[in-house]
């Protein structure tokens, strides 16, 4: 039974629905709507009613109380073109995407301390989700939106199309797992799903501090086909001039987030407790190259976003295919010793 309340009267009784498209979510477009009476503007996401859509709405609804997650106001169950649909009314995010917000600053300096504050906001959203056992699994620039264009606007996370509820019990109950022997290198899929969010934090933090992403070519060069290989091998650098004045603390934090082995990445609790995040007043106000580079790289930015989407998709597939080693394939030393003893006993048994 869903935890979100559904309204069954026609949405047009309460809202004026326009054809203005505000954005495209992974599972449906987002339209501009106005509440009748107050005239307040909201965003409407339309999903064809199915188990997957209900799961998305339920997880987003549960996360809505967080101040850094886009809030769901109402959920309608209506027929649209003869099909049952879920119509999700959300707060309208008029401030645009995270990096567009920085691009629009023009010549106004963007500092390392501001980058720290932004990462703390995103971290608070992830911390809230992970605390209620939800992995977002699609944290990328276009899913981070500002409430308005004002300097004091809040940054919020949206689009729960790939979000997943994490339960250790369910993870270990599936047929491909052997609960009585868990290989030490695999701590259960819940760790992998959450670590996907931590990797995304690392990529976003890297871009915030220089204006271009890790794993791709250096600033000014076209993105090469070796991107996926570099992600898998953890090949990235902190090239000058963009990184010459960035603090060592920031670089160290990125290294902890972009570990190739998912189980070695820091947790969201470790991230939020890192001095670069929780002591932002101590972070230097060093002017960064970010806004300049973002403006110069505007023509390839769509390609950068596509590559991050592709990397996240690969990661989700990889994590879902993780299997705990079977007893037969295990390299557990205690088990190997017992096996050797058993084999020795067999060879020494008369008649065998």
C-alpha positions in Angstrom: 0.0 0.0 0.0 1.4 3.4 -1.1 2.3 6.0 1.5 1.4 8.9 -0.7 -2.2 10.2 -0.7 -3.9 10.1 -4.1 -6.4 12.7 -5.3 -8.9 11.2 -7.7 -10.8 14.3 -8.9 -9.6 15.9 -12.2 -6.4 17.9 -11.8 -7.9 20.6 -14.0 -10.5 21.2 -11.1 -7.6 22.6 -9.0 -4.9 23.6 -11.5 -4.6 25.3 -14.9 -2.3 23.0 -16.9 -0.2 24.7 -19.6 1.8 23.2 -22.5 5.0 24.9 -21.3 7.6 22.1 -20.9 9.9 22.9 -18.0 12.1 19.8 -18.4 12.3 16.1 -19.3 12.6 13.6 -16.5 13.9 10.1 -17.1 10.3 8.8 -17.0 8.2 11.7 -18.3 8.0 15.4 -19.2 7.5 18.2 -16.7 4.9 20.9 -17.4 4.2 24.3 -15.9 0.9 24.5 -14.1 -0.9 27.2 -12.0 -3.0 26.6 -8.9 -6.5 28.1 -9.4 -7.4 30.7 -6.9 -3.8 31.5 -5.6 -2.2 31.6 -9.1 0.9 30.0 -7.6 3.1 28.2 -10.1 4.1 24.5 -9.8 5.6 21.8 -11.9 3.6 18.8 -13.1 5.2 15.5 -13.9 3.1 12.9 -15.7 3.8 9.2 -15.4 1.8 6.3 -16.8 0.5 4.4 -13.8 2.5 1.2 -13.2 4.4 -0.4 -10.4 7.7 1.3 -11.4 6.0 4.8 -11.5 4.4 4.2 -8.1 7.7 3.2 -6.7 9.3 6.4 -8.0 6.5 8.5 -6.6 6.6 6.7 -3.2 10.4 7.1 -2.8 10.2 10.8 -3.8 7.3 11.4 -1.5 9.2 9.9 1.4 12.2 12.1 0.7 10.1 15.3 0.2 10.5 16.6 3.8 14.2 17.2 3.2 14.9 20.9 2.4 17.3 20.0 -0.4 15.0 17.7 -2.3 12.3 19.0 -4.6 9.0 18.8 -2.7 5.9 16.9 -3.9 2.7 18.9 -3.2 0.0 16.6 -4.5 -0.4 13.3 -6.4 -3.4 12.9 -8.7 -4.7 9.6 -10.2 -6.4 10.6 -13.5 -7.2 9.2 -16.9 -5.2 10.8 -19.7 -5.9 9.9 -23.3 -7.6 6.7 -22.0 -4.7 5.6 -19.8 -4.5 5.7 -16.0 -1.8 8.2 -15.1 -0.1 9.5 -11.9 0.1 13.3 -12.0 2.7 14.6 -9.6 2.5 18.3 -8.6 5.9 19.5 -7.4 7.4 22.9 -6.3 8.6 24.8 -9.4 12.3 25.2 -9.6 12.8 28.6 -11.4 16.5 29.0 -10.8 17.7 26.5 -13.4 20.4 23.8 -13.3 23.4 24.0 -11.0 26.1 24.7 -13.6 23.9 27.1 -15.6 23.5 29.1 -12.4 27.3 29.4 -12.1 27.7 30.1 -15.8 25.2 33.0 -15.6 27.4 34.8 -13.0 29.6 36.1 -15.8 32.7 37.8 -14.5 31.7 37.5 -10.8 34.2 35.3 -9.1 33.1 31.8 -8.0 35.2 30.7 -4.9 36.3 27.4 -3.4 34.2 28.3 -0.2 31.1 28.7 -2.4 31.9 25.3 -3.9 32.1 23.8 -0.4 28.6 25.3 0.5 27.1 23.8 -2.6 28.6 20.4 -1.9 27.2 20.5 1.6 23.7 21.2 0.2 23.9 18.2 -2.1 25.4 16.1 0.7 22.4 17.0 2.9 20.1 15.6 0.3 22.1 12.4 0.0 22.5 12.0 3.8 18.7 12.3 4.2 18.1 9.6 1.5 20.8 7.2 2.7 19.5 7.5 6.3 16.1 6.3 5.1 17.7 3.6 3.0 17.1 5.1 -0.4 19.9 5.3 -3.1 19.1 8.0 -5.7 21.5 6.5 -8.4 21.0 9.3 -10.9 22.7 12.3 -9.3 23.9 14.5 -12.2 23.9 18.2 -13.1 20.5 18.3 -14.7 18.9 16.8 -11.6 20.2 19.6 -9.3 18.0 22.7 -9.6 17.7 26.0 -7.9 14.4 27.3 -6.4 15.0 30.8 -8.0 17.6 33.0 -9.6 18.1 34.9 -6.3 21.5 34.7 -4.5 19.9 33.0 -1.5 18.1 30.3 -3.6 18.1 26.7 -2.4 19.7 23.9 -4.4 17.5 20.8 -4.6 17.7 17.3 -6.0 15.0 15.9 -8.2 14.0 13.0 -10.5 13.7 9.7 -8.6 13.3 7.6 -11.8 16.3 5.3 -10.9 15.9 5.6 -7.1 16.0 2.3 -5.2 15.0 1.2 -1.7 17.9 -0.6 0.0 17.2 -3.4 2.4 20.0 -5.9 3.4 17.4 -8.5 4.1 16.0 -8.5 0.6 19.5 -8.3 -0.9 20.6 -11.5 0.8 17.3 -13.3 0.2 17.6 -13.5 -3.6 18.7 -16.9 -5.1 22.1 -15.7 -6.4 23.4 -15.0 -2.9 24.9 -17.4 -0.4 24.2 -15.8 3.0 26.5 -18.2 5.0 29.5 -17.1 3.0 29.9 -13.5 1.9 33.1 -12.7 0.0 34.9 -9.9 1.9 35.2 -7.9 -1.3 31.4 -7.8 -1.7 29.6 -6.2 1.2 26.1 -6.5 -0.4 24.5 -4.6 -3.2 23.2 -1.9 -0.8 26.8 -0.7 -0.4 27.2 -0.5 -4.2 23.9 1.4 -4.8 24.8 4.0 -2.2 28.4 4.3 -3.5 27.0 5.2 -6.9 25.7 8.4 -5.3 29.1 9.0 -3.7 30.9 8.7 -7.1 28.4 11.3 -8.5 29.3 13.6 -5.6 32.9 13.3 -6.6 32.3 14.1 -10.2 30.1 17.1 -9.4 32.6 18.4 -6.9 35.4 18.1 -9.4 33.5 20.1 -12.0 32.6 22.7 -9.5 36.2 23.3 -8.7 37.5 23.6 -12.3 34.6 23.7 -14.8 35.3 20.4 -16.6 34.8 16.8 -15.6 37.3 14.2 -14.5 38.0 11.1 -16.8 37.5 13.2 -19.9 40.1 15.0 -21.9 41.8 18.0 -20.4 40.1 21.4 -20.9 40.0 22.4 -24.5 40.2 18.9 -26.0 37.3 16.9 -27.4 36.0 14.1 -25.3 37.8 10.9 -26.4 36.3 7.3 -26.7 38.5 6.2 -23.8 36.2 7.8 -21.2 34.7 4.5 -19.9 38.2 2.9 -19.6 39.4 5.9 -17.6 36.4 5.7 -15.3 37.0 2.0 -14.7 40.7 2.6 -14.1 40.2 5.8 -12.0 42.4 7.8 -14.3 42.0 11.5 -13.7 44.4 14.4 -12.8 44.3 17.8 -11.3 45.9 19.8 -14.2 47.1 23.4 -14.0 46.2 26.2 -14.3 42.7 25.4 -13.0 43.8 23.3 -10.1 47.0 25.2 -9.1 45.3 27.1 -6.3 42.7 24.6 -5.2 43.3 23.3 -1.6 44.8 19.9 -0.9 41.8 19.1 1.3 39.5 19.5 -1.6 41.6 17.2 -3.8 41.9 14.6 -1.1 38.1 14.6 -0.6 37.7 14.0 -4.4 40.1 11.1 -4.2 38.0 9.4 -1.5 34.9 9.8 -3.6 36.3 8.6 -6.9 37.8 5.4 -5.7 37.4 2.7 -8.5 36.4 0.1 -5.9 32.9 1.1 -4.8 33.2 -0.4 -1.3 36.3 1.8 -0.7 34.5 5.1 -1.4 33.7 7.2 1.7 30.2 7.0 3.1 27.9 10.0 3.2 28.5 10.3 6.9 32.3 10.5 6.4 31.7 13.1 3.6 29.5 15.3 5.8 32.1 15.1 8.7 35.0 16.1 6.4 36.4 19.5 7.4 36.1 20.8 3.8 32.3 20.3 4.2 31.5 20.9 7.8 33.9 23.7 8.4 33.2 25.8 5.3 34.2 29.0 7.0 37.7 27.6 7.1 37.7 26.8 3.4 39.7 29.5 1.5 37.9 32.0 -0.6 40.2 31.3 -3.6 38.7 32.5 -6.9 38.2 29.5 -9.2 38.4 29.2 -13.0 35.0 27.4 -13.0 32.6 30.0 -14.5 35.1 31.0 -17.2 35.7 27.4 -18.3 31.9 26.6 -18.2 31.3 29.6 -20.5 34.1 28.5 -22.9 32.9 24.9 -22.9 29.2 25.7 -23.4 29.1 24.0 -26.8 30.3 20.6 -25.4 28.4 20.7 -22.1 25.4 18.7 -23.5 28.0 16.0 -24.5 29.5 16.1 -21.0 26.0 15.5 -19.5 25.3 12.6 -21.9 28.6 11.0 -20.9 27.8 11.3 -17.2 24.3 9.8 -17.9 26.0 6.9 -19.8 28.5 6.3 -17.0 25.8 6.2 -14.3 23.7 3.8 -16.5 26.8 1.5 -16.8 27.4 1.7 -13.1 23.8 0.7 -12.2 24.0 -2.3 -14.6 27.3 -3.4 -13.2 26.1 -3.2 -9.6 23.0 -5.1 -10.4 25.1 -7.9 -11.8 27.3 -8.2 -8.8 27.2 -11.7 -7.3 28.6 -12.9 -4.1 31.1 -15.6 -4.8 29.8 -19.2 -4.6 31.4 -21.6 -2.2 33.0 -23.4 -5.1 34.7 -20.3 -6.5 35.7 -18.9 -3.1 39.3 -18.2 -2.0 38.4 -18.2 1.7 41.6 -19.7 3.2 39.7 -21.5 6.0 37.4 -23.1 3.4 40.4 -24.0 1.2 42.1 -25.8 4.1 38.9 -27.7 4.9 38.6 -28.7 1.2 42.2 -29.9 1.1 41.6 -32.1 4.2 38.4 -33.5 2.7 40.2 -34.3 -0.6 43.1 -35.9 1.3 40.6 -38.1 3.3 39.0 -39.2 0.0 42.3 -40.2 -1.6 43.3 -42.1 1.5 40.0 -44.0 1.8 40.4 -47.7 0.6 38.4 -48.7 -2.4 38.2 -45.1 -3.8 
